[in-house]
Amino acid sequence: MGLGDKISNKTEELKGQGKESVGDATGNDDLKAEGKADQASGKVKGAVEDLKDAGKKLKDGLTS
């Protein structure tokens, strides 16, 4: 996974945390839910990229 992807995924998680906090503080349940969704999306994207990296390492190890 490239550094840009890692930064993008982490940024999405952090943005979600911010939205969730603001939604919680203001009583805006929609914003709070949107923040949770952003966090989940960032985590899922990160996990997929980690799996891709693991597959590439496995492939590289088998072909060496």
N, C-alpha and C positions, 0 to 999 in steps of 0.2 A: 504494500500500500504506500502510495506516495505521501510525502509530507503535507502536501496541499489537501489531500483527502482527510488526513488525520486532523488537520486544523479545521477544516470545514465541518467534520462530524462533531468535534468538541465544541465548536462555535454554536452549532445547532442545539447541543445539549445545554450550554450555558444560556443561550437566548431563551430556551424553554424554562430554565430555572427562574430567570428574570420575570418572564410572563406569569409563571405560576405564583411567584411572590407578590407581584403587583395585583394579580387577580384575587389572591387571598386577602391582601391588605385592603382592597377596595370593595370586597364582597362580590366581585364579578366572576361568577362561576364559569362563564364561557371562556374568559381569558385564562382562568386557572386550568381548565381542561385543555385549552390549546397549548399551554405551556407544557403540560404533562405529555401531550402528543408529540410535541417537538423534541422533548427529552427522549422519549421512547424511539422516535425515528432516528435520532443521532446515535443512540446506542445500538440499534439494529444495523444501521449502516456500518458502524464500526465493527460489529461482530462479523458481518459478511466480509468485510475487507480482511479481517484477521483470518477467516477461513480460506480466503483466496491466497493469502500469504503462506499459510500452512501447506496448502496444496502445491504451491509453487516450490516451496522448500522440499517437499516430499518428492516431487517430480525431478527437481535438480539433483537430489540425493540418489535417485534411482538411475539417472542417466549419466552420472559421473563415473 
